[in-house]
Amino acid sequence: MVTIDEQQALAQVCDRLAERYPAVPPVDIRRAVDTAHRRLDGRPVRNYVPVLVERAARETLRAAEGPRAAVLTAH
């Protein structure tokens, strides 16, 4: 069960990632956060879910950023 506190923490994760990756559309950031969050569904201990979600989403965004950066520097 997702609590209001967890929802607020995930919204803050989206905000931090949007600041860190300004070139990434907010919908892509939200998708990365939602995907990472779904992987933790059903886990009984929820204290660290926002931290784990942020790490996983950051890795996803960083991996997606790599090919874009290579294309931008090639031109």
PQR file with spaces between the fields and no chain letter, atoms N, CA, C, O and H, PARSE charges and radii, in Angstrom:
ATOM       1  N    MET     1       0.840   -1.182    0.000 -0.4000 1.5000
ATOM       2  CA   MET     1       0.000    0.000    0.000 -0.0000 2.0000
ATOM       3  C    MET     1       0.888    1.249    0.000  0.5500 1.7000
ATOM       4  O    MET     1       1.801    1.378    0.816 -0.5500 1.4000
ATOM       5  N    VAL     2       0.610    2.137   -0.903 -0.4000 1.5000
ATOM       6  CA   VAL     2       1.360    3.385   -1.005 -0.0000 2.0000
ATOM       7  C    VAL     2       0.695    4.426   -0.112  0.5500 1.7000
ATOM       8  O    VAL     2      -0.501    4.693   -0.227 -0.5500 1.4000
ATOM       9  H    VAL     2      -0.131    2.032   -1.566  0.4000 1.0000
ATOM      10  N    THR     3       1.491    5.005    0.776 -0.4000 1.5000
ATOM      11  CA   THR     3       0.957    6.015    1.685 -0.0000 2.0000
ATOM      12  C    THR     3       1.073    7.398    1.044  0.5500 1.7000
ATOM      13  O    THR     3       1.736    7.575    0.022 -0.5500 1.4000
ATOM      14  H    THR     3       2.463    4.789    0.869  0.4000 1.0000
ATOM      15  N    ILE     4       0.422    8.354    1.659 -0.4000 1.5000
ATOM      16  CA   ILE     4       0.509    9.734    1.178 -0.0000 2.0000
ATOM      17  C    ILE     4       1.944   10.231    1.300  0.5500 1.7000
ATOM      18  O    ILE     4       2.439   10.932    0.418 -0.5500 1.4000
ATOM      19  H    ILE     4      -0.117    8.210    2.489  0.4000 1.0000
ATOM      20  N    ASP     5       2.615    9.866    2.397 -0.4000 1.5000
ATOM      21  CA   ASP     5       4.013   10.266    2.567 -0.0000 2.0000
ATOM      22  C    ASP     5       4.878    9.718    1.438  0.5500 1.7000
ATOM      23  O    ASP     5       5.753   10.415    0.924 -0.5500 1.4000
ATOM      24  H    ASP     5       2.213    9.297    3.114  0.4000 1.0000
ATOM      25  N    GLU     6       4.631    8.472    1.056 -0.4000 1.5000
ATOM      26  CA   GLU     6       5.405    7.867   -0.028 -0.0000 2.0000
ATOM      27  C    GLU     6       5.102    8.566   -1.351  0.5500 1.7000
ATOM      28  O    GLU     6       6.010    8.802   -2.148 -0.5500 1.4000
ATOM      29  H    GLU     6       3.920    7.906    1.474  0.4000 1.0000
ATOM      30  N    GLN     7       3.850    8.896   -1.586 -0.4000 1.5000
ATOM      31  CA   GLN     7       3.484    9.624   -2.808 -0.0000 2.0000
ATOM      32  C    GLN     7       4.170   10.987   -2.851  0.5500 1.7000
ATOM      33  O    GLN     7       4.671   11.398   -3.897 -0.5500 1.4000
ATOM      34  H    GLN     7       3.113    8.704   -0.939  0.4000 1.0000
ATOM      35  N    GLN     8       4.193   11.678   -1.733 -0.4000 1.5000
ATOM      36  CA   GLN     8       4.861   12.979   -1.677 -0.0000 2.0000
ATOM      37  C    GLN     8       6.359   12.827   -1.913  0.5500 1.7000
ATOM      38  O    GLN     8       6.963   13.642   -2.611 -0.5500 1.4000
ATOM      39  H    GLN     8       3.785   11.344   -0.883  0.4000 1.0000
ATOM      40  N    ALA     9       6.955   11.799   -1.341 -0.4000 1.5000
ATOM      41  CA   ALA     9       8.380   11.553   -1.530 -0.0000 2.0000
ATOM      42  C    ALA     9       8.685   11.249   -2.994  0.5500 1.7000
ATOM      43  O    ALA     9       9.710   11.688   -3.515 -0.5500 1.4000
ATOM      44  H    ALA     9       6.464   11.137   -0.774  0.4000 1.0000
ATOM      45  N    LEU    10       7.813   10.507   -3.657 -0.4000 1.5000
ATOM      46  CA   LEU    10       8.017   10.194   -5.072 -0.0000 2.0000
ATOM      47  C    LEU    10       7.860   11.445   -5.939  0.5500 1.7000
ATOM      48  O    LEU    10       8.559   11.595   -6.941 -0.5500 1.4000
ATOM      49  H    LEU    10       6.980   10.150   -3.233  0.4000 1.0000
ATOM      50  N    ALA    11       6.962   12.327   -5.565 -0.4000 1.5000
ATOM      51  CA   ALA    11       6.832   13.598   -6.284 -0.0000 2.0000
ATOM      52  C    ALA    11       8.109   14.417   -6.136  0.5500 1.7000
ATOM      53  O    ALA    11       8.552   15.062   -7.087 -0.5500 1.4000
ATOM      54  H    ALA    11       6.394   12.205   -4.750  0.4000 1.0000
ATOM      55  N    GLN    12       8.697   14.392   -4.949 -0.4000 1.5000
ATOM      56  CA   GLN    12       9.959   15.100   -4.728 -0.0000 2.0000
ATOM      57  C    GLN    12      11.088   14.458   -5.529  0.5500 1.7000
ATOM      58  O    GLN    12      11.969   15.159   -6.025 -0.5500 1.4000
ATOM      59  H    GLN    12       8.338   13.869   -4.177  0.4000 1.0000
ATOM      60  N    VAL    13      11.069   13.140   -5.658 -0.4000 1.5000
ATOM      61  CA   VAL    13      12.054   12.445   -6.489 -0.0000 2.0000
ATOM      62  C    VAL    13      11.945   12.945   -7.927  0.5500 1.7000
ATOM      63  O    VAL    13      12.957   13.231   -8.567 -0.5500 1.4000
ATOM      64  H    VAL    13      10.353   12.571   -5.254  0.4000 1.0000
ATOM      65  N    CYS    14      10.729   13.048   -8.429 -0.4000 1.5000
ATOM      66  CA   CYS    14      10.518   13.553   -9.796 -0.0000 2.0000
ATOM      67  C    CYS    14      11.065   14.965   -9.941  0.5500 1.7000
ATOM      68  O    CYS    14      11.703   15.290  -10.942 -0.5500 1.4000
ATOM      69  H    CYS    14       9.907   12.816   -7.909  0.4000 1.0000
ATOM      70  N    ASP    15      10.816   15.795   -8.949 -0.4000 1.5000
ATOM      71  CA   ASP    15      11.314   17.175   -8.989 -0.0000 2.0000
ATOM      72  C    ASP    15      12.840   17.217   -9.027  0.5500 1.7000
ATOM      73  O    ASP    15      13.422   17.969   -9.809 -0.5500 1.4000
ATOM      74  H    ASP    15      10.298   15.531   -8.136  0.4000 1.0000
ATOM      75  N    ARG    16      13.493   16.409   -8.180 -0.4000 1.5000
ATOM      76  CA   ARG    16      14.965   16.392   -8.151 -0.0000 2.0000
ATOM      77  C    ARG    16      15.543   15.885   -9.463  0.5500 1.7000
ATOM      78  O    ARG    16      16.535   16.415   -9.963 -0.5500 1.4000
ATOM      79  H    ARG    16      13.021   15.799   -7.545  0.4000 1.0000
ATOM      80  N    LEU    17      14.913   14.855  -10.014 -0.4000 1.5000
ATOM      81  CA   LEU    17      15.404   14.312  -11.278 -0.0000 2.0000
ATOM      82  C    LEU    17      15.183   15.294  -12.428  0.5500 1.7000
ATOM      83  O    LEU    17      15.995   15.365  -13.350 -0.5500 1.4000
ATOM      84  H    LEU    17      14.107   14.425   -9.608  0.4000 1.0000
ATOM      85  N    ALA    18      14.097   16.044  -12.375 -0.4000 1.5000
ATOM      86  CA   ALA    18      13.838   17.059  -13.404 -0.0000 2.0000
ATOM      87  C    ALA    18      14.900   18.149  -13.351  0.5500 1.7000
ATOM      88  O    ALA    18      15.309   18.666  -14.390 -0.5500 1.4000
ATOM      89  H    ALA    18      13.437   15.987  -11.626  0.4000 1.0000
ATOM      90  N    GLU    19      15.348   18.501  -12.158 -0.4000 1.5000
ATOM      91  CA   GLU    19      16.423   19.487  -12.033 -0.0000 2.0000
ATOM      92  C    GLU    19      17.744   18.927  -12.538  0.5500 1.7000
ATOM      93  O    GLU    19      18.528   19.635  -13.170 -0.5500 1.4000
ATOM      94  H    GLU    19      15.016   18.082  -11.313  0.4000 1.0000
ATOM      95  N    ARG    20      17.982   17.672  -12.259 -0.4000 1.5000
ATOM      96  CA   ARG    20      19.246   17.034  -12.648 -0.0000 2.0000
ATOM      97  C    ARG    20      19.297   16.748  -14.152  0.5500 1.7000
ATOM      98  O    ARG    20      20.370   16.800  -14.753 -0.5500 1.4000
ATOM      99  H    ARG    20      17.345   17.096  -11.745  0.4000 1.0000
ATOM     100  N    TYR    21      18.161   16.451  -14.755 -0.4000 1.5000
ATOM     101  CA   TYR    21      18.072   16.124  -16.179 -0.0000 2.0000
ATOM     102  C    TYR    21      17.086   17.072  -16.871  0.5500 1.7000
ATOM     103  O    TYR    21      15.997   16.648  -17.257 -0.5500 1.4000
ATOM     104  H    TYR    21      17.290   16.409  -14.267  0.4000 1.0000
ATOM     105  N    PRO    22      17.448   18.331  -17.030 -0.5600 1.5000
ATOM     106  CA   PRO    22      16.511   19.305  -17.589  0.2800 2.0000
ATOM     107  C    PRO    22      16.120   19.022  -19.045  0.5500 1.7000
ATOM     108  O    PRO    22      15.072   19.485  -19.496 -0.5500 1.4000
ATOM     109  N    ALA    23      16.929   18.284  -19.775 -0.4000 1.5000
ATOM     110  CA   ALA    23      16.624   17.990  -21.174 -0.0000 2.0000
ATOM     111  C    ALA    23      15.637   16.830  -21.327  0.5500 1.7000
ATOM     112  O    ALA    23      15.104   16.598  -22.413 -0.5500 1.4000
ATOM     113  H    ALA    23      17.780   17.908  -19.409  0.4000 1.0000
ATOM     114  N    VAL    24      15.403   16.115  -20.248 -0.4000 1.5000
ATOM     115  CA   VAL    24      14.489   14.969  -20.299 -0.0000 2.0000
ATOM     116  C    VAL    24      13.072   15.452  -20.030  0.5500 1.7000
ATOM     117  O    VAL    24      12.829   16.129  -19.032 -0.5500 1.4000
ATOM     118  H    VAL    24      15.836   16.302  -19.366  0.4000 1.0000
ATOM     119  N    PRO    25      12.137   15.113  -20.905 -0.5600 1.5000
ATOM     120  CA   PRO    25      10.743   15.531  -20.690  0.2800 2.0000
ATOM     121  C    PRO    25      10.198   14.973  -19.366  0.5500 1.7000
ATOM     122  O    PRO    25      10.501   13.838  -18.998 -0.5500 1.4000
ATOM     123  N    PRO    26       9.403   15.766  -18.663 -0.5600 1.5000
ATOM     124  CA   PRO    26       8.834   15.310  -17.388  0.2800 2.0000
ATOM     125  C    PRO    26       8.094   13.978  -17.483  0.5500 1.7000
ATOM     126  O    PRO    26       8.110   13.194  -16.534 -0.5500 1.4000
ATOM     127  N    VAL    27       7.454   13.717  -18.604 -0.4000 1.5000
ATOM     128  CA   VAL    27       6.731   12.452  -18.756 -0.0000 2.0000
ATOM     129  C    VAL    27       7.703   11.277  -18.731  0.5500 1.7000
ATOM     130  O    VAL    27       7.365   10.216  -18.206 -0.5500 1.4000
ATOM     131  H    VAL    27       7.442   14.353  -19.375  0.4000 1.0000
ATOM     132  N    ASP    28       8.894   11.442  -19.282 -0.4000 1.5000
ATOM     133  CA   ASP    28       9.892   10.374  -19.262 -0.0000 2.0000
ATOM     134  C    ASP    28      10.443   10.169  -17.851  0.5500 1.7000
ATOM     135  O    ASP    28      10.711    9.041  -17.437 -0.5500 1.4000
ATOM     136  H    ASP    28       9.168   12.304  -19.708  0.4000 1.0000
ATOM     137  N    ILE    29      10.606   11.256  -17.131 -0.4000 1.5000
ATOM     138  CA   ILE    29      11.067   11.153  -15.742 -0.0000 2.0000
ATOM     139  C    ILE    29      10.022   10.426  -14.909  0.5500 1.7000
ATOM     140  O    ILE    29      10.353    9.526  -14.137 -0.5500 1.4000
ATOM     141  H    ILE    29      10.388   12.172  -17.468  0.4000 1.0000
ATOM     142  N    ARG    30       8.774   10.812  -15.065 -0.4000 1.5000
ATOM     143  CA   ARG    30       7.690   10.164  -14.306 -0.0000 2.0000
ATOM     144  C    ARG    30       7.602    8.685  -14.653  0.5500 1.7000
ATOM     145  O    ARG    30       7.363    7.849  -13.783 -0.5500 1.4000
ATOM     146  H    ARG    30       8.505   11.543  -15.692  0.4000 1.0000
ATOM     147  N    ARG    31       7.795    8.367  -15.932 -0.4000 1.5000
ATOM     148  CA   ARG    31       7.743    6.967  -16.363 -0.0000 2.0000
ATOM     149  C    ARG    31       8.865    6.160  -15.697  0.5500 1.7000
ATOM     150  O    ARG    31       8.637    5.040  -15.242 -0.5500 1.4000
ATOM     151  H    ARG    31       7.989    9.047  -16.640  0.4000 1.0000
ATOM     152  N    ALA    32      10.070    6.726  -15.640 -0.4000 1.5000
ATOM     153  CA   ALA    32      11.197    6.041  -15.003 -0.0000 2.0000
ATOM     154  C    ALA    32      10.929    5.833  -13.513  0.5500 1.7000
ATOM     155  O    ALA    32      11.229    4.770  -12.969 -0.5500 1.4000
ATOM     156  H    ALA    32      10.256    7.636  -16.010  0.4000 1.0000
ATOM     157  N    VAL    33      10.373    6.832  -12.864 -0.4000 1.5000
ATOM     158  CA   VAL    33      10.047    6.729  -11.440 -0.0000 2.0000
ATOM     159  C    VAL    33       8.942    5.691  -11.225  0.5500 1.7000
ATOM     160  O    VAL    33       9.042    4.861  -10.322 -0.5500 1.4000
ATOM     161  H    VAL    33      10.129    7.696  -13.305  0.4000 1.0000
ATOM     162  N    ASP    34       7.906    5.732  -12.036 -0.4000 1.5000
ATOM     163  CA   ASP    34       6.804    4.771  -11.894 -0.0000 2.0000
ATOM     164  C    ASP    34       7.278    3.339  -12.128  0.5500 1.7000
ATOM     165  O    ASP    34       6.873    2.425  -11.409 -0.5500 1.4000
ATOM     166  H    ASP    34       7.824    6.407  -12.770  0.4000 1.0000
ATOM     167  N    THR    35       8.128    3.143  -13.125 -0.4000 1.5000
ATOM     168  CA   THR    35       8.650    1.807  -13.416 -0.0000 2.0000
ATOM     169  C    THR    35       9.470    1.283  -12.244  0.5500 1.7000
ATOM     170  O    THR    35       9.311    0.136  -11.826 -0.5500 1.4000
ATOM     171  H    THR    35       8.456    3.885  -13.709  0.4000 1.0000
ATOM     172  N    ALA    36      10.350    2.133  -11.719 -0.4000 1.5000
ATOM     173  CA   ALA    36      11.164    1.731  -10.569 -0.0000 2.0000
ATOM     174  C    ALA    36      10.279    1.449   -9.354  0.5500 1.7000
ATOM     175  O    ALA    36      10.537    0.515   -8.595 -0.5500 1.4000
ATOM     176  H    ALA    36      10.479    3.065  -12.058  0.4000 1.0000
ATOM     177  N    HIS    37       9.254    2.246   -9.177 -0.4000 1.5000
ATOM     178  CA   HIS    37       8.353    2.073   -8.031 -0.0000 2.0000
ATOM     179  C    HIS    37       7.573    0.771   -8.136  0.5500 1.7000
ATOM     180  O    HIS    37       7.387    0.076   -7.137 -0.5500 1.4000
ATOM     181  H    HIS    37       9.044    3.005   -9.793  0.4000 1.0000
ATOM     182  N    ARG    38       7.119    0.438   -9.330 -0.4000 1.5000
ATOM     183  CA   ARG    38       6.358   -0.807   -9.522 -0.0000 2.0000
ATOM     184  C    ARG    38       7.202   -2.037   -9.171  0.5500 1.7000
ATOM     185  O    ARG    38       6.673   -3.038   -8.690 -0.5500 1.4000
ATOM     186  H    ARG    38       7.270    1.002  -10.141  0.4000 1.0000
ATOM     187  N    ARG    39       8.501   -1.959   -9.409 -0.4000 1.5000
ATOM     188  CA   ARG    39       9.384   -3.088   -9.077 -0.0000 2.0000
ATOM     189  C    ARG    39       9.399   -3.370   -7.574  0.5500 1.7000
ATOM     190  O    ARG    39       9.737   -4.476   -7.154 -0.5500 1.4000
ATOM     191  H    ARG    39       8.932   -1.145   -9.799  0.4000 1.0000
ATOM     192  N    LEU    40       9.039   -2.390   -6.776 -0.4000 1.5000
ATOM     193  CA   LEU    40       9.053   -2.552   -5.328 -0.0000 2.0000
ATOM     194  C    LEU    40       7.668   -2.793   -4.742  0.5500 1.7000
ATOM     195  O    LEU    40       7.508   -2.822   -3.522 -0.5500 1.4000
ATOM     196  H    LEU    40       8.764   -1.491   -7.117  0.4000 1.0000
ATOM     197  N    ASP    41       6.661   -2.966   -5.604 -0.4000 1.5000
ATOM     198  CA   ASP    41       5.304   -3.252   -5.121 -0.0000 2.0000
ATOM     199  C    ASP    41       5.309   -4.520   -4.273  0.5500 1.7000
ATOM     200  O    ASP    41       5.983   -5.501   -4.589 -0.5500 1.4000
ATOM     201  H    ASP    41       6.790   -2.942   -6.595  0.4000 1.0000
ATOM     202  N    GLY    42       4.556   -4.473   -3.212 -0.4000 1.5000
ATOM     203  CA   GLY    42       4.384   -5.639   -2.374 -0.0000 2.0000
ATOM     204  C    GLY    42       5.488   -5.855   -1.354  0.5500 1.7000
ATOM     205  O    GLY    42       5.401   -6.778   -0.545 -0.5500 1.4000
ATOM     206  H    GLY    42       4.009   -3.677   -2.956  0.4000 1.0000
ATOM     207  N    ARG    43       6.512   -5.033   -1.372 -0.4000 1.5000
ATOM     208  CA   ARG    43       7.580   -5.162   -0.379 -0.0000 2.0000
ATOM     209  C    ARG    43       7.062   -4.633    0.954  0.5500 1.7000
ATOM     210  O    ARG    43       6.478   -3.550    1.008 -0.5500 1.4000
ATOM     211  H    ARG    43       6.583   -4.283   -2.029  0.4000 1.0000
ATOM     212  N    PRO    44       7.271   -5.380    2.013 -0.5600 1.5000
ATOM     213  CA   PRO    44       6.683   -4.974    3.297  0.2800 2.0000
ATOM     214  C    PRO    44       7.337   -3.749    3.936  0.5500 1.7000
ATOM     215  O    PRO    44       6.653   -2.958    4.586 -0.5500 1.4000
ATOM     216  N    VAL    45       8.623   -3.583    3.766 -0.4000 1.5000
ATOM     217  CA   VAL    45       9.308   -2.442    4.375 -0.0000 2.0000
ATOM     218  C    VAL    45       9.349   -1.315    3.358  0.5500 1.7000
ATOM     219  O    VAL    45       9.958   -1.451    2.296 -0.5500 1.4000
ATOM     220  H    VAL    45       9.179   -4.226    3.239  0.4000 1.0000
ATOM     221  N    ARG    46       8.701   -0.201    3.681 -0.4000 1.5000
ATOM     222  CA   ARG    46       8.525    0.887    2.716 -0.0000 2.0000
ATOM     223  C    ARG    46       9.432    2.084    3.009  0.5500 1.7000
ATOM     224  O    ARG    46       9.445    3.038    2.232 -0.5500 1.4000
ATOM     225  H    ARG    46       8.206   -0.090    4.543  0.4000 1.0000
ATOM     226  N    ASN    47      10.180    2.060    4.092 -0.4000 1.5000
ATOM     227  CA   ASN    47      10.966    3.223    4.518 -0.0000 2.0000
ATOM     228  C    ASN    47      11.931    3.729    3.454  0.5500 1.7000
ATOM     229  O    ASN    47      12.102    4.938    3.297 -0.5500 1.4000
ATOM     230  H    ASN    47      10.170    1.285    4.724  0.4000 1.0000
ATOM     231  N    TYR    48      12.553    2.828    2.732 -0.4000 1.5000
ATOM     232  CA   TYR    48      13.596    3.214    1.792 -0.0000 2.0000
ATOM     233  C    TYR    48      13.135    3.204    0.336  0.5500 1.7000
ATOM     234  O    TYR    48      13.947    3.387   -0.572 -0.5500 1.4000
ATOM     235  H    TYR    48      12.414    1.846    2.860  0.4000 1.0000
ATOM     236  N    VAL    49      11.865    2.996    0.112 -0.4000 1.5000
ATOM     237  CA   VAL    49      11.352    2.920   -1.254 -0.0000 2.0000
ATOM     238  C    VAL    49      11.684    4.173   -2.062  0.5500 1.7000
ATOM     239  O    VAL    49      12.169    4.035   -3.185 -0.5500 1.4000
ATOM     240  H    VAL    49      11.206    2.847    0.849  0.4000 1.0000
ATOM     241  N    PRO    50      11.452    5.397   -1.554 -0.5600 1.5000
ATOM     242  CA   PRO    50      11.786    6.573   -2.364  0.2800 2.0000
ATOM     243  C    PRO    50      13.273    6.651   -2.737  0.5500 1.7000
ATOM     244  O    PRO    50      13.613    7.049   -3.851 -0.5500 1.4000
ATOM     245  N    VAL    51      14.145    6.274   -1.820 -0.4000 1.5000
ATOM     246  CA   VAL    51      15.580    6.299   -2.115 -0.0000 2.0000
ATOM     247  C    VAL    51      15.916    5.279   -3.197  0.5500 1.7000
ATOM     248  O    VAL    51      16.650    5.584   -4.138 -0.5500 1.4000
ATOM     249  H    VAL    51      13.869    5.950   -0.915  0.4000 1.0000
ATOM     250  N    LEU    52      15.382    4.076   -3.064 -0.4000 1.5000
ATOM     251  CA   LEU    52      15.638    3.032   -4.053 -0.0000 2.0000
ATOM     252  C    LEU    52      15.056    3.395   -5.407  0.5500 1.7000
ATOM     253  O    LEU    52      15.674    3.138   -6.441 -0.5500 1.4000
ATOM     254  H    LEU    52      14.786    3.828   -2.300  0.4000 1.0000
ATOM     255  N    VAL    53      13.878    3.987   -5.408 -0.4000 1.5000
ATOM     256  CA   VAL    53      13.243    4.415   -6.655 -0.0000 2.0000
ATOM     257  C    VAL    53      14.094    5.493   -7.322  0.5500 1.7000
ATOM     258  O    VAL    53      14.319    5.444   -8.532 -0.5500 1.4000
ATOM     259  H    VAL    53      13.376    4.196   -4.568  0.4000 1.0000
ATOM     260  N    GLU    54      14.563    6.454   -6.552 -0.4000 1.5000
ATOM     261  CA   GLU    54      15.373    7.535   -7.133 -0.0000 2.0000
ATOM     262  C    GLU    54      16.651    6.980   -7.758  0.5500 1.7000
ATOM     263  O    GLU    54      17.031    7.377   -8.860 -0.5500 1.4000
ATOM     264  H    GLU    54      14.381    6.494   -5.569  0.4000 1.0000
ATOM     265  N    ARG    55      17.300    6.075   -7.064 -0.4000 1.5000
ATOM     266  CA   ARG    55      18.525    5.472   -7.625 -0.0000 2.0000
ATOM     267  C    ARG    55      18.247    4.740   -8.925  0.5500 1.7000
ATOM     268  O    ARG    55      18.970    4.915   -9.906 -0.5500 1.4000
ATOM     269  H    ARG    55      16.991    5.752   -6.170  0.4000 1.0000
ATOM     270  N    ALA    56      17.210    3.926   -8.939 -0.4000 1.5000
ATOM     271  CA   ALA    56      16.888    3.153  -10.138 -0.0000 2.0000
ATOM     272  C    ALA    56      16.479    4.069  -11.289  0.5500 1.7000
ATOM     273  O    ALA    56      16.899    3.858  -12.426 -0.5500 1.4000
ATOM     274  H    ALA    56      16.623    3.783   -8.143  0.4000 1.0000
ATOM     275  N    ALA    57      15.670    5.077  -11.006 -0.4000 1.5000
ATOM     276  CA   ALA    57      15.233    6.005  -12.055 -0.0000 2.0000
ATOM     277  C    ALA    57      16.423    6.799  -12.585  0.5500 1.7000
ATOM     278  O    ALA    57      16.515    7.043  -13.788 -0.5500 1.4000
ATOM     279  H    ALA    57      15.328    5.249  -10.082  0.4000 1.0000
ATOM     280  N    ARG    58      17.334    7.204  -11.701 -0.4000 1.5000
ATOM     281  CA   ARG    58      18.525    7.944  -12.124 -0.0000 2.0000
ATOM     282  C    ARG    58      19.378    7.082  -13.062  0.5500 1.7000
ATOM     283  O    ARG    58      19.885    7.575  -14.070 -0.5500 1.4000
ATOM     284  H    ARG    58      17.259    7.006  -10.724  0.4000 1.0000
ATOM     285  N    GLU    59      19.532    5.826  -12.739 -0.4000 1.5000
ATOM     286  CA   GLU    59      20.293    4.918  -13.607 -0.0000 2.0000
ATOM     287  C    GLU    59      19.620    4.777  -14.972  0.5500 1.7000
ATOM     288  O    GLU    59      20.294    4.764  -16.002 -0.5500 1.4000
ATOM     289  H    GLU    59      19.120    5.426  -11.920  0.4000 1.0000
ATOM     290  N    THR    60      18.306    4.672  -14.977 -0.4000 1.5000
ATOM     291  CA   THR    60      17.560    4.578  -16.235 -0.0000 2.0000
ATOM     292  C    THR    60      17.755    5.836  -17.067  0.5500 1.7000
ATOM     293  O    THR    60      18.017    5.757  -18.267 -0.5500 1.4000
ATOM     294  H    THR    60      17.758    4.682  -14.140  0.4000 1.0000
ATOM     295  N    LEU    61      17.628    6.989  -16.435 -0.4000 1.5000
ATOM     296  CA   LEU    61      17.772    8.254  -17.158 -0.0000 2.0000
ATOM     297  C    LEU    61      19.209    8.460  -17.625  0.5500 1.7000
ATOM     298  O    LEU    61      19.436    8.964  -18.725 -0.5500 1.4000
ATOM     299  H    LEU    61      17.416    7.053  -15.460  0.4000 1.0000
ATOM     300  N    ARG    62      20.167    8.081  -16.811 -0.4000 1.5000
ATOM     301  CA   ARG    62      21.570    8.215  -17.187 -0.0000 2.0000
ATOM     302  C    ARG    62      21.880    7.321  -18.392  0.5500 1.7000
ATOM     303  O    ARG    62      22.595    7.736  -19.304 -0.5500 1.4000
ATOM     304  H    ARG    62      19.983    7.671  -15.918  0.4000 1.0000
ATOM     305  N    ALA    63      21.350    6.112  -18.398 -0.4000 1.5000
ATOM     306  CA   ALA    63      21.564    5.189  -19.513 -0.0000 2.0000
ATOM     307  C    ALA    63      20.925    5.726  -20.792  0.5500 1.7000
ATOM     308  O    ALA    63      21.494    5.607  -21.877 -0.5500 1.4000
ATOM     309  H    ALA    63      20.769    5.775  -17.657  0.4000 1.0000
ATOM     310  N    ALA    64      19.741    6.317  -20.655 -0.4000 1.5000
ATOM     311  CA   ALA    64      19.052    6.879  -21.820 -0.0000 2.0000
ATOM     312  C    ALA    64      19.756    8.126  -22.319  0.5500 1.7000
ATOM     313  O    ALA    64      19.720    8.430  -23.512 -0.5500 1.4000
ATOM     314  H    ALA    64      19.278    6.414  -19.773  0.4000 1.0000
ATOM     315  N    GLU    65      20.394    8.848  -21.412 -0.4000 1.5000
ATOM     316  CA   GLU    65      21.088   10.076  -21.766 -0.0000 2.0000
ATOM     317  C    GLU    65      22.352    9.786  -22.572  0.5500 1.7000
ATOM     318  O    GLU    65      22.745   10.594  -23.413 -0.5500 1.4000
ATOM     319  H    GLU    65      20.423    8.601  -20.443  0.4000 1.0000
ATOM     320  N    GLY    66      22.988    8.648  -22.326 -0.4000 1.5000
ATOM     321  CA   GLY    66      24.227    8.284  -23.000 -0.0000 2.0000
ATOM     322  C    GLY    66      24.114    8.322  -24.514  0.5500 1.7000
ATOM     323  O    GLY    66      24.901    9.023  -25.150 -0.5500 1.4000
ATOM     324  H    GLY    66      22.669    7.991  -21.643  0.4000 1.0000
ATOM     325  N    PRO    67      23.175    7.604  -25.127 -0.5600 1.5000
ATOM     326  CA   PRO    67      23.058    7.652  -26.584  0.2800 2.0000
ATOM     327  C    PRO    67      22.731    9.044  -27.120  0.5500 1.7000
ATOM     328  O    PRO    67      23.214    9.430  -28.185 -0.5500 1.4000
ATOM     329  N    ARG    68      21.908    9.800  -26.379 -0.4000 1.5000
ATOM     330  CA   ARG    68      21.598   11.165  -26.817 -0.0000 2.0000
ATOM     331  C    ARG    68      22.843   12.034  -26.806  0.5500 1.7000
ATOM     332  O    ARG    68      23.080   12.804  -27.738 -0.5500 1.4000
ATOM     333  H    ARG    68      21.517    9.486  -25.514  0.4000 1.0000
ATOM     334  N    ALA    69      23.641   11.910  -25.748 -0.4000 1.5000
ATOM     335  CA   ALA    69      24.857   12.697  -25.649 -0.0000 2.0000
ATOM     336  C    ALA    69      25.812   12.347  -26.774  0.5500 1.7000
ATOM     337  O    ALA    69      26.475   13.232  -27.314 -0.5500 1.4000
ATOM     338  H    ALA    69      23.450   11.285  -24.992  0.4000 1.0000
ATOM     339  N    ALA    70      25.897   11.071  -27.140 -0.4000 1.5000
ATOM     340  CA   ALA    70      26.781   10.652  -28.231 -0.0000 2.0000
ATOM     341  C    ALA    70      26.307   11.233  -29.555  0.5500 1.7000
ATOM     342  O    ALA    70      27.128   11.643  -30.376 -0.5500 1.4000
ATOM     343  H    ALA    70      25.358   10.352  -26.701  0.4000 1.0000
ATOM     344  N    VAL    71      25.010   11.276  -29.775 -0.4000 1.5000
ATOM     345  CA   VAL    71      24.470   11.864  -31.005 -0.0000 2.0000
ATOM     346  C    VAL    71      24.731   13.352  -31.060  0.5500 1.7000
ATOM     347  O    VAL    71      25.095   13.879  -32.111 -0.5500 1.4000
ATOM     348  H    VAL    71      24.343   10.943  -29.108  0.4000 1.0000
ATOM     349  N    LEU    72      24.551   14.037  -29.947 -0.4000 1.5000
ATOM     350  CA   LEU    72      24.757   15.480  -29.909 -0.0000 2.0000
ATOM     351  C    LEU    72      26.217   15.853  -30.137  0.5500 1.7000
ATOM     352  O    LEU    72      26.497   16.854  -30.796 -0.5500 1.4000
ATOM     353  H    LEU    72      24.256   13.609  -29.092  0.4000 1.0000
ATOM     354  N    THR    73      27.140   15.079  -29.612 -0.4000 1.5000
ATOM     355  CA   THR    73      28.547   15.412  -29.785 -0.0000 2.0000
ATOM     356  C    THR    73      29.066   14.995  -31.146  0.5500 1.7000
ATOM     357  O    THR    73      30.110   15.487  -31.573 -0.5500 1.4000
ATOM     358  H    THR    73      26.912   14.265  -29.077  0.4000 1.0000
ATOM     359  N    ALA    74      28.378   14.111  -31.838 -0.4000 1.5000
ATOM     360  CA   ALA    74      28.812   13.668  -33.171 -0.0000 2.0000
ATOM     361  C    ALA    74      28.530   14.724  -34.227  0.5500 1.7000
ATOM     362  O    ALA    74      29.152   14.711  -35.289 -0.5500 1.4000
ATOM     363  H    ALA    74      27.530   13.711  -31.491  0.4000 1.0000
ATOM     364  N    HIS    75      27.621   15.623  -33.960 -0.4000 1.5000
ATOM     365  CA   HIS    75      27.251   16.638  -34.963 -0.0000 2.0000
ATOM     366  C    HIS    75      27.937   17.933  -34.744  0.5500 1.7000
ATOM     367  O    HIS    75      27.728   18.878  -35.504 -0.5500 1.4000
ATOM     368  H    HIS    75      27.116   15.633  -33.097  0.4000 1.0000
